[in-house]
Amino acid sequence: NDASVAGLKRPANPRSAASNNAKQPKHAPVKVKKEPYHHATSTSSHSLPHEEDGDRPRNARESSLVETMRNMGFTDNREILSGIRAVAAQREEVSIIAAAGWSSQDHVEAAMMWIISQREEAAEARKEDEARFSSERVDAEMMQRRKEEREKEMMSSDLQDLLGSVEGEIVISSKYFPHSVILQSGPTKQMFATISSVTDSVKAARARKEVLRFLKLEKKATDWYGRVLPYSFFHHSVKSRFESWAGKLLQTSNGSSSDQISQLLQKEGDDLEKALYNLSEQEEGGVANVPKVFLQAERDAALKGLPTKETRDFDDEIEVLQHSSSKPSEKQQPVEVIEIS
């Protein structure tokens, strides 16, 4: 055989190939589902959703486009491919012409513009975030500064401004806690004033601090849960305890008794703080969790037939207890009310 000697293979017999093909089973045609490529449009990132080939070209065309754009000064492969694929997907969505039929130059220019626009949007978003964070930081600092100034003011304020006072037939509410249920009690106000004005300045400051702490917790309770739910707790439970302490303080009237009252008040504040902040001290109250002590005090008051809500009119800062008919009373100036957060 000359062909074999020459090291060449004889071409296959066309009839044999045809007969072999005839013996092969026929395969059903493959259907390819074409879906648009979805890309991220978030201004906080240039990249598309993380993919295994997010930073590697998928085909020769993408390799060529990446190389072209790297020569133009773009260095981030993921950013380059994101732009290439994003504009290709956009083109497929608006045109029946496939991206493969797009010239490389047009594709590169579109990808470049897409990347630049994404960078600009991201830079603008960063500026807005920085401005917002800066504004929030300034607001927080101002709020903290006002809070500290308010604390200093209350710590050095006159006791009549802090606790309220009675002038003849007129009861003037506290300048800082005008709606306090606790401060409705005359004996409690007197007790607070006594322990906050002992001769020992250190003990007096510590006592005033505990008074302020409890009054602020009371206000926080009414801010969070309204004026009805906490009312029975403060008016029936706490106020009765405080008035009992006030009676003992009046009987002894010495420094050690004031210290004991300060310690009791500190514990009362600790217990109230736990009730307000610890979930273990709360239970379902219909809409949300509420302190157990509020619900229990309300139930106890209802069983005893005691009022479970107050009837004061909070539009008036000055409460007139009795009008004198002997002569017209002078018009009282409204008391400045400072809200305590």
Secondary structure by P-SEA (a helix, b strand, c coil): cccccccccccccaaaaaaaaaabbbbcbbbbbbbcbbbbcccccccccccccccccccaaaaaaaaaaaaaccccaaaaaaaaaaaaaaaaaccccccccccaaaaaaaaaaaaaaaaaaaaaaaaaaaaaaaaaaaaaaaaaaaaaaaaaaaaacccccccccccccccccccccccccccccaaaaaaaaaaaccccaaaaaaaaaaaaaaaaaaaaaaaacccccccccccccaaaaaaaaaaaaaacccaaaaaaaaaaaaaaaaaaaaaacccccccccccccccaaaaaaaaaaaaacccccccccccccccccccccccccccccccbbbbcc
